[in-house]
Amino acid sequence: MNKPGNNEVAAPWEDMPEEPQRITAKEASAAAARTGNPEPRSKNPVGAAARGSAAKATARTRWQPSQMGYRWVGRNVSFLLFLTALAVIYIYNGHYADKISRDLNKTNKELKELQYEYKTLKSEVMFRSKESELAKAVEPFGLKELTRPPFVIIDSVRQ
């Protein structure tokens, strides 16, 4: 951008502030007629300024920051409290969901650990219950594996 009276190009962050738009009295009265607020001309500048501010105050068509005053807040306290309660509930719900997720992950880890332990113990029991492993385990007690088939003892008196 060129600065007035200077041939150098200015950086975008060094832009000159825009000059206020200048309009003629005829254009101003035409704009006032379009908005529905014709402002009568007066030779008294104080009276004209007072009428102009009163006309502007009653004919606000856009939102203005001055509308967010104490009265507006006072009238909408219940709605603002409702929005605050919703925000608190929303935050609590997020924290609660995170807590549930952490607990679920912890429980899943514990479950996997228990499943691994179960499989390990099951394979150990199956290994120790083999015939050859049992024979090794009872050998210190003097028990040996049978080499001949078992026989039945019958009580001859009760027959």
VOLO-282378 format. One record per residue (C-alpha): chain; x, y, z; residue number from 1; residue in one letter. Coordinates in steps of 0.001 Angstrom, whole numbers, plus 500000, padded with zeros to 6 digits. Layout:
! residues N
+-----+--------+--------+--------+-----+------+
: mol :   east :  north :     up : seq : type :
+-----+--------+--------+--------+-----+------+
:   A :      X :      Y :      Z : NUM :    a :
...
+-----+--------+--------+--------+-----+------+
//
This chain:
! residues 159
+-----+--------+--------+--------+-----+------+
: mol :   east :  north :     up : seq : type :
+-----+--------+--------+--------+-----+------+
:   A : 500000 : 500000 : 500000 :   1 :    m :
:   A : 501209 : 503445 : 499261 :   2 :    n :
:   A : 501165 : 506076 : 501917 :   3 :    k :
:   A : 500010 : 509490 : 500810 :   4 :    p :
:   A : 502946 : 511581 : 499704 :   5 :    g :
:   A : 505359 : 508660 : 499914 :   6 :    n :
:   A : 506484 : 506333 : 497121 :   7 :    n :
:   A : 507418 : 503426 : 499429 :   8 :    e :
:   A : 505169 : 500414 : 499828 :   9 :    v :
:   A : 504025 : 499883 : 503426 :  10 :    a :
:   A : 503700 : 496488 : 505071 :  11 :    a :
:   A : 500111 : 495309 : 505724 :  12 :    p :
:   A : 500515 : 495799 : 509472 :  13 :    w :
:   A : 501609 : 499390 : 508896 :  14 :    e :
:   A : 498425 : 500463 : 507096 :  15 :    d :
:   A : 497271 : 503975 : 507646 :  16 :    m :
:   A : 493938 : 504239 : 509465 :  17 :    p :
:   A : 491063 : 504955 : 507132 :  18 :    e :
:   A : 489839 : 508499 : 507011 :  19 :    e :
:   A : 486209 : 509018 : 508037 :  20 :    p :
:   A : 483831 : 509138 : 505119 :  21 :    q :
:   A : 482753 : 512661 : 504299 :  22 :    r :
:   A : 479244 : 513184 : 502990 :  23 :    i :
:   A : 477305 : 516240 : 502012 :  24 :    t :
:   A : 474264 : 517573 : 503833 :  25 :    a :
:   A : 472072 : 516429 : 500952 :  26 :    k :
:   A : 473378 : 512843 : 501219 :  27 :    e :
:   A : 472906 : 512910 : 505012 :  28 :    a :
:   A : 469269 : 514009 : 504757 :  29 :    s :
:   A : 468633 : 511344 : 502087 :  30 :    a :
:   A : 470148 : 508650 : 504350 :  31 :    a :
:   A : 468065 : 509882 : 507292 :  32 :    a :
:   A : 464916 : 509735 : 505142 :  33 :    a :
:   A : 465709 : 506126 : 504154 :  34 :    r :
:   A : 466051 : 505073 : 507798 :  35 :    t :
:   A : 462847 : 506821 : 508761 :  36 :    g :
:   A : 464490 : 509381 : 511022 :  37 :    n :
:   A : 464312 : 512686 : 509241 :  38 :    p :
:   A : 466196 : 515163 : 511381 :  39 :    e :
:   A : 464899 : 518733 : 511176 :  40 :    p :
:   A : 467574 : 521338 : 510717 :  41 :    r :
:   A : 467977 : 523902 : 513405 :  42 :    s :
:   A : 470120 : 526960 : 513700 :  43 :    k :
:   A : 470668 : 526168 : 517404 :  44 :    n :
:   A : 473553 : 523616 : 517564 :  45 :    p :
:   A : 472706 : 522508 : 521119 :  46 :    v :
:   A : 469080 : 521835 : 520251 :  47 :    g :
:   A : 470054 : 519975 : 517071 :  48 :    a :
:   A : 472557 : 517815 : 518969 :  49 :    a :
:   A : 469978 : 517007 : 521634 :  50 :    a :
:   A : 467351 : 516092 : 519059 :  51 :    r :
:   A : 469894 : 514036 : 517104 :  52 :    g :
:   A : 470924 : 511977 : 520144 :  53 :    s :
:   A : 467276 : 511440 : 521124 :  54 :    a :
:   A : 466445 : 510290 : 517597 :  55 :    a :
:   A : 469430 : 507963 : 517580 :  56 :    k :
:   A : 468526 : 506524 : 520987 :  57 :    a :
:   A : 464988 : 505650 : 519970 :  58 :    t :
:   A : 465810 : 504328 : 516502 :  59 :    a :
:   A : 468530 : 501777 : 517206 :  60 :    r :
:   A : 468281 : 499060 : 514632 :  61 :    t :
:   A : 471521 : 497235 : 515313 :  62 :    r :
:   A : 472805 : 495626 : 518492 :  63 :    w :
:   A : 474887 : 498011 : 520507 :  64 :    q :
:   A : 477191 : 497226 : 523434 :  65 :    p :
:   A : 475245 : 499600 : 525656 :  66 :    s :
:   A : 472288 : 497185 : 525571 :  67 :    q :
:   A : 474252 : 494784 : 527822 :  68 :    m :
:   A : 473687 : 496885 : 530925 :  69 :    g :
:   A : 472736 : 496070 : 534492 :  70 :    y :
:   A : 469034 : 495960 : 533634 :  71 :    r :
:   A : 469562 : 493333 : 530944 :  72 :    w :
:   A : 471671 : 491220 : 533283 :  73 :    v :
:   A : 469100 : 491678 : 536060 :  74 :    g :
:   A : 466259 : 490562 : 533811 :  75 :    r :
:   A : 468175 : 487524 : 532549 :  76 :    n :
:   A : 469796 : 486276 : 535758 :  77 :    v :
:   A : 467770 : 483071 : 535759 :  78 :    s :
:   A : 468743 : 482312 : 532158 :  79 :    f :
:   A : 472405 : 483064 : 532894 :  80 :    l :
:   A : 472281 : 480752 : 535932 :  81 :    l :
:   A : 470720 : 478063 : 533744 :  82 :    f :
:   A : 473549 : 478426 : 531206 :  83 :    l :
:   A : 476104 : 478281 : 534031 :  84 :    t :
:   A : 474506 : 475094 : 535387 :  85 :    a :
:   A : 474605 : 473564 : 531907 :  86 :    l :
:   A : 478285 : 474441 : 531591 :  87 :    a :
:   A : 479058 : 472865 : 534984 :  88 :    v :
:   A : 477131 : 469714 : 534042 :  89 :    i :
:   A : 478942 : 469568 : 530696 :  90 :    y :
:   A : 482354 : 469823 : 532399 :  91 :    i :
:   A : 481382 : 467232 : 535039 :  92 :    y :
:   A : 480176 : 464862 : 532321 :  93 :    n :
:   A : 483519 : 465148 : 530540 :  94 :    g :
:   A : 485464 : 464387 : 533716 :  95 :    h :
:   A : 483134 : 461510 : 534575 :  96 :    y :
:   A : 483567 : 459999 : 531103 :  97 :    a :
:   A : 487363 : 460242 : 531451 :  98 :    d :
:   A : 487204 : 458531 : 534854 :  99 :    k :
:   A : 485021 : 455715 : 533499 : 100 :    i :
:   A : 487393 : 455268 : 530565 : 101 :    s :
:   A : 490415 : 455025 : 532892 : 102 :    r :
:   A : 488602 : 452511 : 535126 : 103 :    d :
:   A : 487612 : 450453 : 532096 : 104 :    l :
:   A : 491191 : 450359 : 530820 : 105 :    n :
:   A : 492449 : 449374 : 534286 : 106 :    k :
:   A : 489878 : 446576 : 534543 : 107 :    t :
:   A : 490773 : 445299 : 531062 : 108 :    n :
:   A : 494458 : 445164 : 532038 : 109 :    k :
:   A : 493627 : 443245 : 535216 : 110 :    e :
:   A : 491440 : 440840 : 533220 : 111 :    l :
:   A : 494251 : 440146 : 530759 : 112 :    k :
:   A : 496679 : 439534 : 533633 : 113 :    e :
:   A : 494253 : 437070 : 535225 : 114 :    l :
:   A : 493712 : 435310 : 531885 : 115 :    q :
:   A : 497478 : 434905 : 531451 : 116 :    y :
:   A : 497790 : 433577 : 535003 : 117 :    e :
:   A : 494919 : 431113 : 534421 : 118 :    y :
:   A : 496486 : 429771 : 531223 : 119 :    k :
:   A : 499881 : 429427 : 532928 : 120 :    t :
:   A : 498447 : 427545 : 535909 : 121 :    l :
:   A : 496299 : 425324 : 533685 : 122 :    k :
:   A : 499286 : 424291 : 531573 : 123 :    s :
:   A : 501303 : 423654 : 534749 : 124 :    e :
:   A : 498568 : 421408 : 536194 : 125 :    v :
:   A : 498268 : 419503 : 532928 : 126 :    m :
:   A : 502039 : 418982 : 532865 : 127 :    f :
:   A : 502185 : 417774 : 536483 : 128 :    r :
:   A : 499234 : 415411 : 536027 : 129 :    s :
:   A : 501041 : 413392 : 533362 : 130 :    k :
:   A : 501743 : 409795 : 534404 : 131 :    e :
:   A : 505504 : 410177 : 534158 : 132 :    s :
:   A : 505495 : 413389 : 536238 : 133 :    e :
:   A : 503292 : 411760 : 538896 : 134 :    l :
:   A : 505673 : 408821 : 539144 : 135 :    a :
:   A : 508586 : 411206 : 539743 : 136 :    k :
:   A : 506593 : 413118 : 542380 : 137 :    a :
:   A : 505635 : 409995 : 544468 : 138 :    v :
:   A : 508963 : 408182 : 544206 : 139 :    e :
:   A : 510321 : 409757 : 547451 : 140 :    p :
:   A : 507375 : 408180 : 549334 : 141 :    f :
:   A : 508317 : 404682 : 548160 : 142 :    g :
:   A : 505463 : 404342 : 545717 : 143 :    l :
:   A : 506223 : 402806 : 542352 : 144 :    k :
:   A : 504346 : 402240 : 539173 : 145 :    e :
:   A : 502619 : 398832 : 538845 : 146 :    l :
:   A : 504245 : 396439 : 536452 : 147 :    t :
:   A : 501492 : 393789 : 536570 : 148 :    r :
:   A : 497756 : 394312 : 536325 : 149 :    p :
:   A : 495762 : 394878 : 539511 : 150 :    p :
:   A : 493758 : 392018 : 541022 : 151 :    f :
:   A : 490534 : 391952 : 543016 : 152 :    v :
:   A : 490496 : 390714 : 546599 : 153 :    i :
:   A : 487328 : 388752 : 547384 : 154 :    i :
:   A : 486098 : 387943 : 550862 : 155 :    d :
:   A : 485376 : 384209 : 550774 : 156 :    s :
:   A : 483231 : 384148 : 553872 : 157 :    v :
:   A : 480465 : 386382 : 552578 : 158 :    r :
:   A : 479770 : 384747 : 549313 : 159 :    q :
+-----+--------+--------+--------+-----+------+
//
